[in-house]
Amino acid sequence: MRIRATRFLLAATTVLGLALTASIAGCGGDESSVAAGLVPTPAGELTRADVTRSDPSARSIAAVIEATNGFGTEVLRELTAGSEENLLFSPFGLSQVLAMGYAGAAGRTAGEIEATLGLEALPAGSVHRALGAVGASIDGGPQGPPSEADEAASVASANDLWSESSYGVEPEFLDILSRDYAAGVWGAEFIADPEGSRELINDHVADETEGRITDAVPAGMIDELTRLILTSSIHFEALWDQQFESAGERPFHLLDGSTRTVRAMRRTGGVGIAELADVTLIDIAYRGGRAEELSGGEYSMLLIVPDRGAYERVQAQVDAASLDAGIAELHEAGNVRLELPPFEIRAELELKPGLRALGINDAFDENRADFTPINPDARRHRIHIAEVLQDAYIRVDELGTEAAAATAGHFKAESTPEEIVVDRPFLFAIRNRESGAILFLGQVVDPEVQPPPAGG
């Protein structure tokens, strides 16, 4: 799985685009009219189905969160294996867009997506209802950046399908998108105006992400053979429950054994701590929406800090079960001096190679992909997934976080230290503490030096 580019800048969100591209053999590239029985998707118009969401069972929601968290940690291992670069991605956004593709897949194509997402034990209908419920549960925070007076994180997500206006989609597929993913179908002119369509999608995503992502669909991705593009975006912004202050500059120990001077921030107060074999977990709460398990809000950043010399071993072993076991060992520590580096990450990811490694293959093959639940001509037109991209952004500083985007076993908690200094590479997760859903995962191996925030 290759990182197309990594840059560091002020950033806020994550977006993933999934393109289904037609490779049409032996026929014209432009369908003259939408086939009978399909829902038309006129250019420039949004089409939604008039359907009502039905509530899934709590068991189904828990099962899909467990599955998608497990999928997310598998992707994390693919992305970080042998990597010494800072990294960020959103397992939530990736799962949402793949699940929408799964809703439009059939046969072995659907089976491979289902297995890779870990959803085999659930009926497809339950999967979509549960994933939709998880998305709806996080998409309810206040809009705009939080202020000192706010008591909740700002969290927003959005899903969209973009269809060539002459193509059309099956009514049942549109029903699932509208009911379970709050997604409509936007008509686009991929054939007549590829670049204009790209600008249309990018402008829309920029609006959904408060201007943080302006090039979600890169130049050259859309051409006259493009028929469908799925996008999913998530934006997260929150203040720390207890804010940090600047701590000047400190040494940071890199993976190659060298050290680098970086900016540090510190605070003394309450955190969740679990000291485990080879690793320490530190749970730092954001403000608002009180959670029952630990003080602070319903969202937190979980730092996974391996002992010196143990980073590669811990990195290779992190999975959903070990995270759950470690989180279960977290206990409240009320007067801990915590010091860590602020950081900013922007990652632009090409995810198709890693998804192939995890078991999705037919969906990417023009001769084997089966997306007939989207359009009955999908196989004849060789509709297949051409690209899966994700842009992810995060800024962590003294005020809070803006993000756009250990093996299982017996863990024994030890005595709580009075001071924790995070001066070496670490993994992190931004999670909903009540549901357990992981919104972002990443690693920091070399934090960027950055100036103090304005007014700080």
Summary of the structure (lengths in Angstrom):
residues: 456
radius of gyration: 22.1
end to end distance: 38.5
largest distance: 71.4
contacts: 1669
relative contact order: 0.22
helix: 25%
strand: 32%
